[in-house]
Amino acid sequence: MEQQQTASTQNVMPQPPQTITVKDQLYLADMLTWNLNAAKKAAFFAKQCSDMEIKQELEKTAQMHERHYKQLLPHLQSGSQSVPMN
């Protein structure tokens, strides 16, 4: 068990690479789309909801996905320095 934990921690990158591949760019674009869609849906359903507790949770969910979108966006914008996948 201890060997598995040690092996998994050795594969962790301390920093993202300076360049990303085209495949990475496409995945980041997908993640942006997923987060934007989830934020919009949660915000929409929050507006439709009459239960205040559920409404607040949906609003928090929308804000979380919007925050994730904003965190991912710079990574995709810096992807102009990407390297092609072989």
N, C-alpha and C positions, 0 to 999 in steps of 0.2 A: 504494500500500500504506500509506504513512504517513497519508494522508487517512482511510482506513478506521479506523485505530487512533485517530486524533484524534476522529473522529465517535463512535466507540463509547465513549470515555472521557467525552465530554461528556454522555451520557445517564445516567450513574451518579448515583444519589441519595446524598448524604452521610449522610442520616438518613431513617428511615421517616416517612411522613406522620403527623400527629397523629390523624387519623381514617382508618378503612378502610371500604371499600364492603362491601355485602352479598356481592357476588361474591368479594371478598378473604376475607371471613369463611368462606365456604363452601370456598374453596380451602385455607385454613388448617386447617379441620376435616378435610378430606380428607388433608392432609399428616400431621396428628396420627394419623389412623386408619392410614395406611400405615406410619408409623414404629412405632406400637404393635404392629401386626401383624408387622412384620419383626423387632422385638425379641423378641416371644413365640416366633416360629418359630425364630429363631437359638438362643434359650435352650433350647427343646425339643430341637432337633437336637444341641446341645452335650451335653445330658444322655444322649442315645442313643449318642453317639460314643465309640468305644474308642481311636481314634488321638489321642494327647494333643496333637499339633501342630494337628490340625484342630479338636479340641475347644477349644483356647485361642483359635484364630482365630474360631470361632463365638461364644465368650463375649465376645471383644472387639467383634464385630459387634453382638451383643445390647446391649452397653453403649453403643456408639455411637448406635444407634437410640433407646435410652432417653434418652440425653443430648439428642439432637435433639428428641425429644418434649417434654422439660422446657424446652428453649429456645423452642419454638413456643407452648407453652401460655399463657404470659403475654400473647402477642400476641392470642390469641383471647379471653382473658378481658378485655382492654382494649378489645375490639371492641364493647362496649356503646355506644360513642360513634360507631358507624359512621354513614355517610351512605348513603341509598338510591341505587341506580343508576338512572339515567334510561334 
